[in-house]
């Protein structure tokens, strides 16, 4: 079979594992009952220990690192230049970018924090296959080079480049507010791709629908996957969060969970022969033939 005729490969990667118990429960359910094949673990999250407990029952779930340089508290403590008033990380990607570009965050502190977060995950017995970051701040100039080199030294071959393509039918009206962010991420990803090549290219989807991935949008995304390509689909399944901080995001965690476990979605994957896989399998570092192939629609 030629590459052009090969079925599409799809990595369904759930962000924010470790954020809180409700998100953890939703991600593990989306893996057990749906199409999630990977998750990015937040070492700084209040639900980190809960996530480790739940992962014991999910040995097939591919786990990576969800670096946090914004929101929450750094593992390196209040003495780090990442810590602001009260010892907290910058509250948003925009706040982080201002501090970073003004030289108020030291590169060595950034690397030290990243190592601590990766180290906490490794200390739990997990060998991370991939790396991304909360609010995609790892793409910023100067940050990406440091994180990409660090990832290679840590044996992590895949670093997320969220260069989502514009949908053929245009951006849905309800997601137009995310268009400036999508264009910025495309520019930053193109810059990053020119500087480092950590693994065979992997397409990306899910930013436009971040926190609001419906069944219909998921069916549309799956229908558009091209033969012979590998795509990482970012998603955010979960149960309704109990903390005000997470509620304020406005994410529809339960709706995403329902979409990812939808019988219609699973039937379309089977009909198109889409191969659900993990990062190592898709990027050439894992054993051949271990992809999950959904051969039969689920009733």
KAQUIWO-V254410 format. One record per residue. RES is the residue in three letters. SS is DSSP state (hx for helix, st for strand, lp for the rest). PSI is psi in radians with two decimals (none if undefined). D_FIRST is the distance of its C-alpha to the first C-alpha in Angstrom with 2 decimals. Layout:
RES;SS;PSI;D_FIRST
RES;SS;PSI;D_FIRST
//
This chain:
UNK;lp;2.23;0.00
UNK;lp;2.79;3.81
UNK;hx;-0.64;6.62
UNK;hx;-0.48;8.21
UNK;hx;-0.06;6.24
UNK;lp;2.58;6.26
UNK;lp;2.67;9.61
UNK;lp;2.57;12.71
UNK;st;2.51;14.43
UNK;st;2.15;18.18
UNK;st;2.05;21.08
UNK;st;1.83;24.21
UNK;st;2.02;27.05
UNK;st;2.14;30.64
UNK;st;2.80;33.33
UNK;st;0.32;36.91
UNK;st;2.28;36.64
UNK;lp;-0.13;40.14
UNK;lp;-0.90;41.87
UNK;lp;2.93;43.81
UNK;hx;-0.65;43.71
UNK;hx;-0.74;42.75
UNK;hx;-0.74;39.68
UNK;hx;-0.83;38.71
UNK;hx;-0.71;39.10
UNK;hx;-0.70;36.98
UNK;hx;-0.79;34.09
UNK;hx;-0.56;34.11
UNK;hx;-0.69;34.30
UNK;hx;-0.44;31.37
UNK;hx;-0.80;29.39
UNK;hx;-0.65;30.76
UNK;hx;-0.14;30.71
UNK;lp;-2.51;28.17
UNK;lp;0.12;25.04
UNK;lp;2.22;26.52
UNK;lp;-0.23;24.64
UNK;st;2.80;26.77
UNK;st;2.60;30.32
UNK;st;2.11;32.41
UNK;st;2.25;35.73
UNK;lp;1.83;38.99
UNK;lp;-0.37;41.24
UNK;lp;-0.02;44.26
UNK;lp;2.62;43.98
UNK;lp;-0.31;46.76
UNK;lp;0.35;44.22
UNK;hx;-0.88;42.68
UNK;hx;-0.65;44.29
UNK;hx;-0.70;43.48
UNK;hx;-0.76;39.78
UNK;hx;-0.72;39.86
UNK;hx;-0.76;41.49
UNK;hx;-0.56;38.89
UNK;hx;-0.38;35.95
UNK;lp;-0.46;37.17
UNK;lp;0.15;35.89
UNK;lp;1.12;32.42
UNK;lp;-0.36;30.91
UNK;lp;-0.16;27.29
UNK;lp;2.20;28.17
UNK;st;2.19;27.04
UNK;st;2.35;30.25
UNK;st;-2.94;30.95
UNK;st;2.26;34.07
UNK;st;1.51;35.54
UNK;st;2.46;38.13
UNK;lp;1.89;41.35
UNK;lp;0.00;43.49
UNK;st;2.62;44.92
UNK;lp;2.36;46.67
UNK;lp;-2.75;48.21
UNK;st;2.48;49.72
UNK;lp;2.57;48.41
UNK;lp;-0.41;48.25
UNK;lp;-0.07;50.11
UNK;lp;3.10;53.17
UNK;lp;-0.26;55.63
UNK;lp;-0.21;56.25
UNK;lp;2.58;52.87
UNK;lp;-0.18;52.82
UNK;lp;-0.40;50.09
UNK;lp;2.28;52.79
UNK;lp;-2.74;55.00
UNK;hx;2.30;58.14
UNK;hx;0.03;58.21
UNK;hx;0.19;55.46
UNK;st;2.70;52.60
UNK;lp;2.81;49.48
UNK;st;2.52;49.40
UNK;lp;-0.30;48.97
UNK;lp;2.93;46.13
UNK;hx;-0.68;43.61
UNK;hx;-0.75;46.09
UNK;hx;-0.73;48.89
UNK;hx;-0.80;46.85
UNK;hx;-0.72;45.82
UNK;hx;-0.79;49.48
UNK;hx;-0.74;50.60
UNK;hx;-0.84;47.80
UNK;hx;-0.39;48.30
UNK;lp;-0.02;52.06
UNK;lp;0.31;51.68
UNK;lp;-0.16;53.13
UNK;lp;2.17;50.23
UNK;lp;2.40;49.97
UNK;hx;-0.65;46.61
UNK;hx;-0.54;47.62
UNK;hx;-0.65;48.40
UNK;hx;-0.85;45.00
UNK;hx;-0.69;43.29
UNK;hx;-0.73;45.71
UNK;hx;-0.75;44.98
UNK;hx;-0.75;41.20
UNK;hx;-0.69;41.70
UNK;hx;-0.73;43.95
UNK;hx;-0.76;41.48
UNK;hx;-0.73;38.58
UNK;hx;-0.65;41.07
UNK;hx;-0.64;42.20
UNK;hx;-0.75;38.68
UNK;hx;-0.64;38.13
UNK;hx;-0.37;41.57
UNK;lp;0.07;40.41
UNK;lp;0.25;37.83
UNK;lp;2.28;34.80
UNK;lp;1.76;32.45
UNK;lp;2.41;31.19
UNK;lp;-0.35;27.57
UNK;st;2.91;28.20
UNK;st;2.38;31.16
UNK;st;-2.94;32.39
UNK;st;2.68;35.91
UNK;hx;2.16;38.28
UNK;hx;0.35;38.52
UNK;hx;0.48;36.06
UNK;hx;-0.23;38.98
UNK;hx;-0.21;36.95
UNK;hx;-0.21;35.77
UNK;lp;2.51;39.30
UNK;lp;2.32;40.08
UNK;lp;-0.66;41.33
UNK;hx;-0.81;40.12
UNK;hx;-0.78;36.42
UNK;hx;-0.75;37.00
UNK;hx;-0.77;39.03
UNK;hx;-0.68;36.70
UNK;hx;-0.77;33.53
UNK;hx;-0.70;35.33
UNK;hx;-0.73;36.72
UNK;hx;-0.77;33.35
UNK;hx;-0.73;32.04
UNK;hx;-0.48;35.22
UNK;lp;0.03;34.70
UNK;lp;0.34;31.13
UNK;lp;1.99;29.67
UNK;lp;-0.30;26.53
UNK;st;2.10;25.87
UNK;st;2.26;28.63
UNK;lp;2.30;28.28
UNK;lp;1.71;28.21
UNK;lp;1.12;28.97
UNK;lp;1.06;28.06
UNK;lp;2.40;27.33
UNK;lp;2.63;26.62
UNK;lp;2.37;29.07
UNK;lp;2.51;27.95
UNK;lp;-0.61;27.39
UNK;lp;0.12;30.36
UNK;lp;2.93;32.58
UNK;lp;2.26;34.02
UNK;lp;2.50;35.53
UNK;hx;-0.67;39.31
UNK;hx;-0.11;39.91
UNK;hx;0.17;37.79
UNK;hx;-0.51;39.21
UNK;hx;-0.31;41.33
UNK;hx;-0.07;38.24
UNK;hx;-0.79;37.18
UNK;hx;-0.70;39.36
UNK;hx;-0.71;37.92
UNK;hx;-0.78;34.33
UNK;hx;-0.68;35.18
UNK;hx;-0.74;36.97
UNK;hx;-0.61;34.05
UNK;hx;-0.76;31.70
UNK;hx;-0.79;34.20
UNK;hx;-0.64;34.67
UNK;hx;-0.70;30.96
UNK;hx;-0.73;30.45
UNK;hx;-0.79;33.40
UNK;hx;-0.69;32.10
UNK;hx;-0.56;28.64
UNK;hx;-0.43;30.48
UNK;hx;-0.58;32.46
UNK;lp;2.51;30.19
UNK;lp;1.71;26.51
UNK;lp;-0.42;26.24
UNK;lp;2.87;22.53
UNK;lp;2.54;19.28
UNK;lp;2.46;19.99
UNK;lp;2.18;20.04
UNK;st;2.92;21.06
UNK;st;2.51;24.13
UNK;st;2.74;25.72
UNK;lp;-0.23;28.87
UNK;lp;-0.79;31.80
UNK;lp;-0.59;32.94
UNK;lp;0.29;33.04
UNK;lp;2.11;34.43
UNK;lp;-0.07;36.70
UNK;lp;0.76;36.25
UNK;lp;1.89;32.70
UNK;lp;2.95;33.23
UNK;hx;-0.76;31.11
UNK;hx;-0.74;30.84
UNK;hx;-0.66;29.81
UNK;hx;-0.73;27.19
UNK;hx;-0.70;25.74
UNK;hx;-0.76;25.76
UNK;hx;-0.77;24.01
UNK;hx;-0.66;21.22
UNK;hx;-0.46;20.85
UNK;lp;-0.02;20.51
UNK;lp;2.27;17.68
UNK;lp;2.56;15.07
UNK;lp;2.49;11.29
UNK;lp;0.08;10.02
UNK;lp;2.78;13.70
UNK;st;2.28;15.94
UNK;st;2.35;19.36
UNK;st;2.13;22.57
UNK;st;1.96;24.73
UNK;st;2.39;28.37
UNK;st;2.94;30.58
UNK;lp;1.12;34.13
UNK;lp;2.79;34.67
UNK;lp;3.08;38.03
UNK;lp;2.86;41.21
UNK;lp;2.12;44.18
UNK;lp;2.62;45.51
UNK;lp;-0.27;49.17
UNK;lp;2.47;49.91
UNK;hx;-0.63;51.26
UNK;hx;-0.81;49.25
UNK;hx;-0.64;45.86
UNK;hx;-0.63;47.17
UNK;lp;-0.33;48.11
UNK;lp;-0.45;44.48
UNK;lp;0.30;44.24
UNK;lp;2.54;40.79
UNK;lp;1.25;39.89
UNK;hx;-0.78;38.48
UNK;hx;-0.62;38.79
UNK;hx;-0.70;37.12
UNK;hx;-0.73;34.05
UNK;hx;-0.78;34.10
UNK;hx;-0.70;34.28
UNK;hx;-0.76;31.36
UNK;hx;-0.37;29.11
UNK;lp;0.19;30.12
UNK;lp;2.31;30.02
UNK;hx;-0.60;28.72
UNK;hx;-0.70;27.58
UNK;hx;-0.80;25.45
UNK;hx;-0.64;23.91
UNK;hx;-0.70;23.32
UNK;hx;-0.69;21.52
UNK;hx;-0.76;19.24
UNK;hx;-0.74;18.45
UNK;hx;-0.68;18.09
UNK;hx;-0.15;15.62
UNK;lp;0.43;13.62
UNK;lp;2.33;14.80
UNK;st;1.98;14.59
UNK;st;2.25;18.12
UNK;lp;3.06;18.52
UNK;lp;2.98;21.21
UNK;hx;-0.80;21.77
UNK;hx;-0.67;21.26
UNK;hx;-0.69;17.89
UNK;hx;-0.53;16.70
UNK;lp;0.17;18.42
UNK;lp;0.04;17.38
UNK;lp;-0.14;20.71
UNK;lp;2.97;20.13
UNK;lp;2.53;18.75
UNK;lp;2.64;15.09
UNK;lp;0.17;14.49
UNK;lp;0.16;17.63
UNK;lp;2.69;16.45
UNK;st;2.12;18.33
UNK;st;2.06;16.38
UNK;lp;1.74;18.87
UNK;lp;-0.50;18.19
UNK;lp;2.36;21.60
UNK;lp;2.58;23.85
UNK;lp;2.26;27.02
UNK;lp;none;30.15
//
